[in-house]
Amino acid sequence: MPADRFKDFNAKLDEAQMRYAINLGDTLVCLEHLLARTEAQDAPRLLQALQLRGQIRTAQGHFMVAMEDLVRAQQLAVQAADSQAEARLLCLISNIYILQGLYPDAMAILLDAVHTLENGEPSTWLARALNSLGFTYYFLGQHDKAVSYLERSIQLARETGDLMVESLALDSLANSKLAMGQGREALVYIRRSILLLRSLGHEEYLAEYLVTLAKAEDGVGEDGSASLHEALALARRLQLPRHEAQTLYYMGLRQVRLGQLNEAEELLSNALALAGKTGDSRLVYLAHQQLSMLLQQQERYREALLHYQGFHEKKEALLGEAAERRLQYLEIRHRIHAAEDAKHAALKRNETLEEEVRQRTALQRKAEKLARIDSLTGLYNRRHFRHCAEQLQQEALQNGMPLSLILFDADHFKQINDTWGHAVGDQALQAISLNLLDSTRREDLFGRYGGEEFIMLMPNTTTDQALEAARRMLFKVERQGLPLGDATIPLTLSAGIAGSRRGQHISLDQLIKSADQALYLAKNKGRNQAVLAED
């Protein structure tokens, strides 16, 4: 790029970043003009512009187009072999998954990003990733773990002098403290967060923070109405429909508590309509639920029934929508990867055929990857687990290492489904898989074997060691349970362990059969225990 054009690009990008702190709409206009004139060879600055536009579109709730920008920027980082930039973009991509309720997907991305960022110098992006990871644990109901990550994020943000990340993490910590019933602490954290945010002038987050402040104020007996009205006015002025819908929803809940049912109905109805337009499915079913209960209090049973049906239909549809969003995001990533590869190939002579073959191979590999994953838990499915397990068995035999296999089964799972419904049953399986996954080592192979069964292969591990590991995992699952509103659903597992000694060859089917027999004994002995298979 000629020097004068490069200087002009820098000036325009700086102008866009300056506008970002003032008005999102103006920033987008500036960026659209900038990107339209930018060539593919200007990769570093193009990456920055795409990242900024992706952040703005995320704040506006335009997740699909935001994902396209961020994945394009990530692809540029990969081509430049800039692992730190790639990790930063993974953090931003994970935020879209969090906002869409795809928490296991977000966690997988964030753990990779944190691992990469921890290998570099302490940075604000590591603090940002730790904040996102903590917020993910908050949404999953694991508040103690959330607080641990968020406190690390705040400490690192202060060490690096990043007031914006400190503000983000303080808001996340305030929400976690509210969920733990610690309203006074939450109020201190959110007030500090808002003070920092106002000093920085980043209004696009302020509407959301003000709702958190209102919740904390209400929770300790103060009046949160002023905070809510400021949040609503701000969301409308900045054209943030997702924040506007969330603010209207909480205002509606507040009016219900105050007995102002007509005002509450209007607010919740407006929240429902706006959430439908922005695609916030979770808020749609919550608004339906609250309207159903409100109308029932007023003995308007026909209208209440319609909202009750809408609540259940939307809640059941959420699982399907989550899977569909996963596929949509994968399609975006595939399409952008293919497009960037095509641009790169167009610069080379006589490589059209080679590029076409490479793209088809890449798409085939990605399709095969989709076929390897269990859609509910994000773990390996049965078929892929068996494929990998046979390879690990062969390696263990060649290297003279012991090998252990654990077969887990959720106790009284049918009772959970019958009592709470299949949606809660799915949440229970996700909670179990996360707890078990969190206890695995890097070299362990873990998957969902079918129904409520999970399976783990542990290389270089004796059966006695596997038994101790299984007991720790069972204890962790029992201790965590499944938080559901104000209640916690008890969760326990039974486990059977089988293995092969050094140099001993036992087929995978025989190991699974032996572990299954041990699992049967564990069930008969009263469940919630691990049993070793007999030699």
C-alpha positions, -999 to 999 in steps of 0.1 A, spaced: 0 0 0 14 34 -9 25 55 21 -2 82 16 -30 56 13 -18 38 44 -18 71 63 -53 78 51 -65 44 61 -50 49 96 -67 82 100 -101 68 89 -98 38 113 -88 61 141 -119 82 133 -141 51 134 -126 40 168 -132 75 181 -168 75 169 -173 41 185 -171 57 220 -198 82 209 -223 67 185 -226 32 171 -245 42 141 -219 68 130 -191 43 136 -208 18 113 -212 44 85 -175 53 88 -165 16 88 -187 7 58 -170 34 38 -136 23 50 -140 -14 42 -155 -7 8 -122 9 -2 -99 -16 15 -80 -42 -5 -73 -77 6 -36 -71 7 -40 -46 36 -46 -75 60 -35 -61 94 -57 -30 91 -85 -49 75 -85 -72 104 -88 -43 129 -117 -28 109 -136 -61 107 -130 -67 144 -144 -33 153 -175 -37 130 -181 -72 145 -180 -58 180 -205 -31 171 -229 -55 153 -227 -78 184 -237 -49 207 -266 -42 183 -278 -79 185 -270 -85 148 -253 -118 155 -251 -134 121 -234 -105 104 -212 -100 134 -201 -136 132 -192 -131 95 -170 -101 103 -152 -118 133 -147 -151 114 -132 -132 84 -109 -113 108 -100 -146 125 -91 -161 91 -68 -131 85 -51 -137 118 -46 -174 110 -31 -165 76 -7 -141 94 2 -167 120 -8 -142 147 -19 -166 175 -26 -137 199 -49 -119 174 -66 -152 167 -72 -158 204 -86 -123 208 -111 -129 180 -121 -162 195 -130 -143 227 -153 -120 206 -168 -150 188 -175 -168 221 -194 -138 233 -219 -143 204 -223 -179 215 -229 -168 251 -255 -142 240 -273 -170 220 -273 -194 250 -248 -218 234 -227 -221 266 -209 -254 260 -198 -241 226 -186 -208 242 -167 -226 269 -149 -248 244 -138 -217 224 -128 -198 255 -107 -225 270 -87 -226 238 -83 -188 238 -73 -187 275 -47 -214 269 -32 -195 240 -33 -161 258 -17 -176 290 13 -186 269 20 -149 261 25 -119 283 -3 -109 307 -27 -89 286 -61 -72 287 -74 -98 263 -66 -126 288 -85 -106 314 -114 -103 289 -113 -141 282 -114 -148 319 -144 -125 323 -162 -143 295 -154 -177 309 -166 -166 344 -198 -152 328 -203 -186 310 -201 -204 344 -225 -179 358 -251 -188 331 -245 -225 338 -253 -220 375 -217 -227 387 -214 -195 407 -184 -203 428 -164 -211 398 -177 -180 380 -165 -158 409 -130 -174 408 -125 -166 371 -141 -131 375 -118 -122 404 -88 -132 383 -101 -111 355 -105 -80 376 -70 -84 392 -54 -88 357 -74 -58 343 -61 -37 372 -25 -49 367 -27 -40 330 -46 -7 335 -76 -17 314 -106 1 330 -130 -12 303 -123 -49 310 -124 -42 348 -158 -26 343 -170 -57 323 -158 -81 349 -172 -61 378 -207 -63 361 -203 -100 356 -192 -104 393 -222 -83 404 -246 -107 385 -229 -137 401 -232 -122 436 -269 -114 430 -275 -151 420 -257 -161 453 -280 -138 473 -252 -114 482 -270 -82 472 -249 -57 492 -217 -70 476 -234 -69 442 -244 -33 447 -208 -23 455 -194 -41 424 -220 -27 399 -217 9 411 -179 6 407 -185 -9 372 -208 19 361 -185 46 375 -157 32 354 -179 29 323 -191 65 326 -156 78 329 -147 59 297 -178 71 277 -187 36 264 -225 40 265 -232 8 245 -227 -13 277 -243 12 301 -280 2 295 -272 -34 304 -253 -24 335 -281 -1 347 -305 -30 347 -280 -49 369 -279 -19 392 -317 -18 394 -318 -54 403 -292 -49 431 -310 -18 443 -343 -36 445 -326 -66 461 -314 -45 491 -347 -25 495 -337 6 475 -357 20 446 -343 8 412 -369 26 390 -346 56 381 -319 32 369 -344 13 348 -358 44 331 -322 56 323 -314 22 309 -345 23 287 -339 58 274 -303 49 266 -311 17 248 -336 35 226 -312 64 219 -284 41 209 -307 18 190 -299 -13 210 -331 -34 207 -318 -64 226 -310 -42 257 -343 -24 253 -362 -57 254 -344 -69 285 -350 -36 302 -387 -37 294 -389 -72 307 -373 -64 341 -395 -33 344 -425 -56 338 -414 -80 365 -409 -50 389 -445 -38 382 -458 -73 389 -441 -72 423 -456 -38 430 -491 -50 420 -494 -27 390 -507 -54 367 -519 -32 338 -486 -15 335 -468 -48 339 -488 -63 311 -480 -35 287 -442 -36 295 -440 -74 292 -460 -74 259 -436 -48 245 -406 -68 257 -421 -99 240 -427 -82 207 -392 -67 207 -375 -100 217 -393 -117 189 -379 -91 164 -343 -95 177 -344 -133 178 -339 -135 216 -357 -168 221 -349 -171 258 -365 -137 265 -395 -147 244 -403 -177 264 -397 -159 297 -420 -131 287 -447 -156 276 -443 -173 310 -447 -141 330 -477 -129 309 -494 -162 314 -491 -160 352 -501 -123 352 -533 -129 331 -542 -159 352 -542 -136 383 -567 -114 365 -588 -144 356 -583 -139 319 -578 -176 314 -581 -178 276 -553 -152 270 -533 -168 298 -536 -202 281 -523 -188 248 -492 -174 265 -487 -206 285 -487 -225 252 -463 -199 237 -440 -204 267 -439 -242 263 -436 -241 225 -408 -216 226 -389 -234 254 -391 -267 236 -381 -251 204 -350 -236 220 -330 -268 218 -338 -272 181 -330 -235 176 -297 -239 194 -287 -268 171 -298 -247 141 -277 -217 153 -247 -239 157 -251 -251 121 -257 -215 109 -225 -203 126 -206 -233 112 -219 -225 77 -207 -189 81 -173 -201 91 -171 -226 63 -183 -201 37 -159 -174 48 -130 -198 50 -138 -210 15 -142 -174 2 -108 -163 17 -92 -194 3 -106 -187 -31 -92 -151 -30 -58 -165 -21 -60 -191 -48 -70 -164 -74 -36 -148 -69 -18 -179 -80 -14 -191 -115 -24 -226 -127 -37 -236 -92 -74 -235 -98 -79 -272 -98 -56 -278 -68 -76 -251 -49 -109 -267 -57 -97 -301 -45 -84 -285 -13 -116 -267 -6 -137 -298 -12 -114 -318 11 -116 -291 38 -154 -290 36 -155 -328 38 -133 -328 69 -156 -302 85 -186 -323 77 -169 -353 92 -162 -333 123 -199 -325 127 -206 -362 124 -182 -369 153 -199 -347 179 -229 -354 201 -252 -323 195 -266 -321 230 -234 -323 251 -207 -313 226 -188 -345 235 -176 -372 211 -204 -395 200 -203 -433 204 -190 -440 169 -161 -416 170 -152 -425 206 -148 -462 195 -126 -451 166 -103 -431 188 -103 -457 216 -90 -484 193 -61 -462 183 -53 -455 220 -55 -492 228 -29 -500 201 -6 -473 214 -9 -485 249 -1 -521 238 30 -510 218 43 -488 246 36 -513 273 12 -490 292 -18 -499 313 -52 -487 302 -85 -481 320 -120 -476 309 -148 -461 330 -185 -464 321 -208 -439 338 -246 -440 340 -269 -413 355 -289 -427 384 -327 -424 384 -325 -404 352 -360 -416 341 -374 -401 373 -358 -367 364 -375 -368 330 -408 -379 344 -408 -353 372 -392 -322 355 -396 -329 318 -372 -338 290 -358 -302 287 -346 -304 323 -333 -339 316 -312 -325 288 -299 -298 311 -290 -326 336 -270 -344 309 -252 -312 300 -243 -305 336 -230 -340 341 -209 -339 309 -194 -305 319 -185 -317 354 -169 -349 341 -151 -330 313 -137 -306 338 -122 -335 356 -105 -352 326 -68 -349 318 -56 -338 284 -47 -373 273 -81 -389 284 -107 -397 258 -143 -389 269 -176 -392 251 -213 -398 254 -220 -435 249 -258 -433 245 -288 -421 265 -276 -412 300 -243 -432 296 -209 -416 294 -176 -434 287 -140 -425 294 -107 -441 283 -77 -433 305 -42 -441 290 -13 -450 312 -37 -455 341 -42 -485 363 -77 -496 373 -69 -486 410 -60 -451 398 -91 -450 376 -113 -461 405 -100 -432 426 -105 -408 397 -141 -421 392 -149 -416 429 -137 -380 427 -159 -374 396 -189 -390 412 -185 -368 443 -182 -337 422 -214 -344 402 -233 -351 434 -220 -320 451 -229 -297 421 -263 -312 413 -284 -292 388 -294 -257 400 -329 -249 388 -344 -216 400 -343 -217 438 -340 -254 439 -312 -279 431 -320 -312 415 -299 -340 430 -276 -357 404 -256 -389 410 -238 -414 388 -228 -450 391 -196 -462 374 -180 -494 363 -142 -497 357 -123 -522 337 -87 -522 323 -58 -539 308 -23 -543 324 10 -535 308 14 -556 276 -20 -572 280 -43 -571 250 -80 -570 257 -105 -560 229 -124 -527 233 -157 -547 233 -145 -569 261 -134 -538 281 -168 -522 277 -185 -555 285 -165 -559 318 -171 -522 327 -208 -526 320 -209 -557 343 -192 -537 370 -216 -508 365 -245 -533 369 -230 -543 403 -227 -506 413 -264 -501 405 -273 -532 426 -252 -520 455 -272 -489 458 -260 -465 431 -238 -434 434 -206 -455 436 -178 -469 414 -170 -506 412 -140 -524 397 -146 -552 372 -134 -586 384 -102 -599 367 
